[in-house]
Amino acid sequence: MSLGFILGKASRDHQKKMVEEIALLKKKDPQGQFFYLVPNHIKFASEIRALKMLRSMEQPGEPLFAETNVQVFSFTRLAWFFLKNTAFYQIPRLSKAGLNMVVQNILRMHQDELTVFKGEQTQLGFVSQLVSQLTELRNGCVSSTDLTEIATSLKKRGDTMVDLQAKIHDLQIIYQAFEQATLGKYNESADLLDEMSRYLAKQDLEHSYFFIAGFSQLTAGERRLVETLIQHARHVRIALVLDKPYSNRKPEIHDLFYKSGKLYFELYQRARETKVPILLDQYAEKTRIQNKSLLALEDYWIETTKMTPMKEMCIPDKDALQIFQASNRFVEVREVATRIRQLVVQGYHYRDFLIMTRHLDLYQNVLQPVFEQFNIPIFVDLQKKMTDHPLVELINALFAVKKRYYRYDDIMRLLKTELLIPQLNGRSMEVGAFRECLDLTENMILKYGFEGKKWLQKEDWTYYRFTDTDTGTQTDAEQAKTRKVNLIRHFVKEQIAPFFKKIDKAKNGLEAATLLCNFLIAQNVPQRLLGWRDAELAKGNIEAAARPEQTWETFCQLLDEYVLTLGEFEFNSENFLELLQSGFEGSEYSQVPSTLDQVIISESGMVQMNERKITFMIGSTDTVMPDSITQNSLLSDADRLKMEPLLQEGQYIAETADHQMAAEIYLNYLAFMSSSERLYLSYPCSSDDQIGIKPSRYLEHIQQHFSLKIKKVTAEPILSDEPRKSVDNFVGTMRTTLTQLLNISRQSHSKRVTLPVFWHYIYQLLQQNTSIRPLMRKLFESLDYKNIPEKLRPEIIDQLYGETINTSVSKMEEFYANQYAYFLKYGLRLQERDVFELSAANTGEFFHLALDSLMKAIAQTGKTIAETSQDEINQLLQKILLQIRALPQFQILSSSNRMNYLSRQLLATVRQIGWSIRQQAQRTAMRPLKTEVLFGHVGSQDGLRPLTFELPYGKKVNVRGKIDRIDHMDVAGKDYLGIVDYKSSSHVFDFRDAYYGLALQMLTYLNAVMKNLDLLATGTKPDEVKPAGALYMHLYNPKLKLKEVAKKTLDEVLLKKNKYDGILVADPMMLEQLDHRLNEEGNGESTVYPFRRNKDGSFKARKHQLVTYEELLLLLEHNEELIRQAATQIFAGENALNPALWPNGRSALQYSPFKSIFQFDALLPENNYHRLEGLSPLDILSTLKRQKGIKASDEKD
């Protein structure tokens, strides 16, 4: 037995020295067995390199080489080698996921005994954190009994750290239960190492040689095993990155080689204590790094830790050590990819490159897309968790559907995994067809609010339209949608619901686990996963192809471990899901070792194989180089400092953050020396969540000492840069180079300067390539692109609109608000997804239907509303509202307690409006003639004719609509007709909007009434009927203030709140009859209509709400002309992007759902608002009079 060390700086080739000794010892001892131990994640690469070295030494020139006496192992693989045939090794081993399940169950069972950890198992990540803490204690040989002794010692010392005592109390309870649950039943890695130490101590290792490399520290179990090997093996040789021996003292904590020096010291002293011969230290003589600049960096790094003053120097090869600054992480990675592409052209292989950063998660969304864009194969040396895999999501969603009873979110989560797919004729549906059915189902759920028991009802769901004239009708297309939707519903009802019933009857964990597994197999989930695997293999994505199988295997393993640990206990679905979630939280995908020509991407905190030629250290910022280490374990740094003196010899706990921080300079030293020819350091200036990022102080020190220039990398080439430099920095693949060519061409185009000669040369080269030329042509067309919609061609106009436009007022208003929005909405018929909600439109429809039904019900009684009592109105409304709530389109009002409350609010509002209309009817001679009057609707038997306008070229436009109410009044043998439009928000007649075509409704509806007098049956000849006006009624239940009812009665205040607004004809004979109270009082403001009577008997209104009959005719004629103009422009293919902009800053874009399509940008010269002038009513009427040749009343002769 003997112990020896191989020392040397990181630039030296320790492995070569070790393999040379193995080759020498093989000759001396032909019976020898040689074991080369390395960290697990570099085992495969170490084995390949070691065998290559042995071949060159023993059989140079031979293409094939095999070695039976040399084994390259990790510690766990070494345990398998020696213990695989022992009874101990046959004991089941729990994975980290299985350990999570055991601990989760312990927490639940001992909940009442815990203090600080009570209830924490529901916190995301806590169970995994607790398992890591227990594993740390196990690896450090600290038992639950030791924790009890530590707690006792702390109390005896009078320690005041109550929090630490509480933690140890809880840890001791959990740890003891954990030991009892696993002892003799399951094994862990620490148990394997302990058993192997005991096993090897009894074996004859006379011809066994152990070589250990790649470690700078060991766990307690690894340390005990190494000490066993030192005492019993023929020879142990340990390679350390260390500049000198530390045989008599430990290095200082701030020494660069502190960790490896400390390990040397401890093993050396242990060998001395056990009388093991210690061989003379050997040094790795061969310099792995030949580049003088990198060697100079190593010397500088070593000396700086000794606080030795050093003069600034210039390195001989500045290409070997470079620094660049990028505008963001994406640009930084793109620059690395560009450099790699250019270096590969010079003869390098992708396997010659290593990319490192401290934390890869900062770059996880950038690396894959950038390197795919550059066609660079990569291997990301980082374990990824399984928690986001669709199979895990399926299990979580499946139990969520059960727990929350078929909620929309849970059902969609479940089905969108695409692992549960209905079967037709014994075969699973095609994915495309399934997605179509699922999309339709989701739309229907959102539209009608189908949840809960709706999924399990006997009756099929039915897709209906709810429009003015076809409520409840179904087209063939809608019947097809109904069939597809019910295919999904039946699948849920007939496959998933029965599974829930079965699992509810499960007596124990074993039965439940069996049911779940059988359910997934019956639904062909394993076959779906294999299909995903095969699809990824066909694409060449080996890593992605392995994930479906690994996740299924992990799931099966979790079920096995669940059955082993809890299979006999009573089944609880919530606990079962928690355990599975904890298990998956601790599961990671295994990595396929990189054997291909790939760029390796890893973290600088991981041990690397030193066989790369060029290293890129990205993300070299002040927050990660050195890293800002925080203690995330359950035991804080303060806890560890208190516990450490109480540990026995051979026991360890993890280092404090200060110790880990001290090791940062060593980790970065190893990263700097990881390659043999070049080192690139880079950092971003900003990121999505952070600006003003600063470079690492390590980087700054290196830059200053070696007088290096920091190259600044921009997102795109800059026209003012040196032409050749600009090209060199952005030439990668043809596709990526084309992107940059387009960027600089756009600059050249906008500044009207010639494209630089080198970029012009790139342009010509790409033009000659037939594969990229079509894409290039399309992209370069964008240089002349303007955000201007194309005018529609005649054939498209014919297909969209035909010969006749059947339109509504709202559509015409949309055209004047923004022509392009009209084209999208009514030409292309784009629409937003219907959502199950009580919108303003739904509320308005409810009010309209209720008031229409009320008026018709009163008419059937033979009374007017003025003659009907309030009690009678309330009784009628009660019946009407019950009938309305039963309609399919108003099912939402019964869907929840909240909706029941809103339903009561709507009822109160309708009652208030009913009261107001009755009060108004008692004060005026105006009476409702008809309600909900349709005009221009095809198929309507009792409606009015449309407003029809002949247009040029034989085209025509028909305007249709629905008038909420037509009022009638007979004054001295003359008939007056007016319209009332119900609004759920406050409205006034806006002359400006009416003039610009943005408020066409009231004038159009009044015009429709006047054009259909023969159908309204007023009993008067049409030419003797006069228009009264067009009014809005705000439908709401007003809130009153105390001061409002202090001077007036409650009825007067309420009536005024619900008074009409709009325009009236200034006909004194008519106005006198509109409000009887004004006749009685002689003057004052009407509480019903928008005018007042002066003492002299004249009438007046605010905002010009009284217009002469001639002025009304002008408005009506202008309104007709606006409709003709809009229709003519539509038939002409006009679809300008011209959103209206009001003087107050409000625009037609404000609530438009099409903004992402418009891409409207007011800064672009081609994008302009249609700005509305701030015209007053008098300005507008004067303009209309001038256009007709009528002299305005306010103009002088």
C-alpha angles and dihedrals in degrees: 000000000000144000127222137169134214109208134185144126121279091263091065126090104244094169094056091053090049095048090048089056091048090053091049094048091047089062092048095046112029089179092055123125113210123202120191110195121198137156111290099245094057096040096103095046091045091052093051093049094044092052091048090053093048091050091052090050100042107024108016114188095019112130093206126049134172131183125192101172098053117073125183109206144161116227092262092048089050087056090054091050094055102029104035093105097042125102090238093061091053091063107106116261119218117223120224086263090054091049088053089055093049092050092045089056092046091053091052094047095047097037095122094052096054128090117181094018095048111129093000094117089082091060114099111256097005096112091050089048091051092048089052090052093050091046089051090054092047092048089049091051092244111144131196088257089055089053090054090052091048090052091050091049091051091053092048090052089052092240112186096203097114092170092057092048090051091049092049089047092055094040091051091053093047094040093050091049089046092053091048092049094050107028109115091352104071137016133217132196090264090053090051092052092047091049091047090052090053092044097049092046087066097044131091104249096168091126098034121109123188125199118187124193141160097044130112095170137018136210118243091259093048090046092052091048092050090049089051090051091049090054099043111023123087092241139356121194120185123194116210133178094237133134097211141002123271101201099145106028141025118249119251115267092246093051112117091234095041098127098044091040091052091050090049091050095048095047092044092052092046091053090049091050092051093045093243113159112251116211125216113274116259124208129219098244102181113087108225091193113061098174110105094210092059091045089052088052090052093051091048092049093050093047095048090061088056090055089238113161110242131188121234113259141184117239118231096231113038091179088067094060118035137162127201135180120212129198091235142347094272092054090045093055091042090055090052091050091049092051092049092051091050093047092049088057087056091058106275122131124227089244088063091071130083122185117195139176132164095248119020094193089079088063101034094108094047109042102065099046094044096049091044088053089053093044091237117149112226139186114205107208096207132107114241124206123239096220094103097049115120091239090058089046090050092055093045092047093044092059091040089057089053096045098045095034108243101321117179096245094049095046092050092047089053099047096039090064083076089216094107107058127163118250122230118196091348095308131095116254119259109266093238093053091045092052091051091051092046093049090052090047092051091049090051093048091050092047099047103023096238108182140135116007091009087080091058102040120121096232118080120243113256128208112222136175119225111204135141097273108017107050110165098009123133129207124207090257091053091049088054089051089050091054093049093048093050090051087066093041093051090049091055093043098045102036110025101034093054090051089056091052092051096047091049087061094049109126098202145002094272093056093046094048090050091051093050094048093046091048092054092046091049089052090053094243094147090051091050090052091050088050090055089049093052091047091054092046089053088055092049094246098140095170094050091044091059095055102075092053093043091051092050091047090050090050091052090047090051090051090049091050091045091052091046093051105029107009095113096048126092111278120247115180096207093050090044092054092046090054093049091047090050089049095052090044088063095044125098134183113257114238123239106228113250110249098148130085094276139143109247117225117191146143122271091231091066125085110255136201107248097222101102123106102206130033127195113197105196127186093033094169133147092255097059105024095084094016121237097236119200125182107247097172124101091253112068126214090259089053091051093049089054094046100042097075089052095057121106124236110287093025122113142178126194119282123263121255089258091059091046091049089053089057093055093086089054094048091051090047090057089047092051090052096044095103134046106221116025142015125196120192119194142167137183123239094215145001138197092275102029138045131190095037111183126217121250116273087229089059092046092051091050092047093050096044095050096034092236123175117233111225115216115218118201129202091248138006116282119224094223095055122104102282097230093043090050091055096044093054095054108036112111126125121351090257097049092042089052089056092055092043088055091050095053092040089056090053090048091048095049094046092043094231131133118269109255113263096245092051090047088055089052088050091055093047092052091046089058092057109090094199095060100029096090092051090045092053092050094048094048090053085069090070089073094036118126125188093244121126114236118246109252118255118237094250091054091047090053092050093048102040109010118200097313131044113212102195146158132229093254090057092052090049089051089054092054092044092054125343094205092052088055090052092051096044103038103017100044090020095225113174140176121251113270112246129199099246140116100253129181088258091054091049091049092050089050092052094046093050093046095050093044090051090047094052092048092047091052090048090055090058090060092240133109120239089252089059094048118093122234091244090055091049091050092050092050091048092050091058093041094052092050089054092048094050089055092059115104094238091058099046087111089075089068097039100095145359089262091054091048087055092049089048090058089049090053090049090052090050093050090050090051091050091047089052091048094049090049092049091047091050090054091056100045141052090222112107132187109259101179137353133210091012115185122209127187095007114143112233095019107130100194100033130110127259118270124252101257124194126186114223135193120285094027095294123140141193126208118195120205134181148144121255112209095210139355114204125202134198133178114210117180092329094315122114123221123191125193136170131229122201119197116223129185089210133044114280136179129186105263111203092194094053090046090051094051095044096253095113107039099139106089096043092044092050092047089048090051090053093050091048092052101045091127090063098047097072098216092154092241130101111263094239090057095055118097131196115251098191146270120275141184124217117201109220107211143112102245124222112225131210122221094241090056093063096038095088102023136045120265091245092054093049093047092047092052091050090057098041120134124261130196135070132321132190110254094236108143093202091056096040091054089061097045095078119023092190091065089055090051095045095038096224144015141090121312115243090204109039133037100257142074135218118232125218091254089059096254123128128234138177138188122251092016093289090156113072131176120249089251092051090050090052089052090052092048092049091048089049091054090048091052090054091049092048093049093049092045091052091047091053088047090059096249111162105152121173094238112139114191117249119200122211090251091061097257113136138191088245094064098092100013115134090206100066092113088056095044094053083193113182118178089202091066111091092226095053112080135163122235094240115209117217119233095249122171123221089255090051091052096046090047090051092050091049092051090049088055093043092248117140112239115242092234094053120096123231 
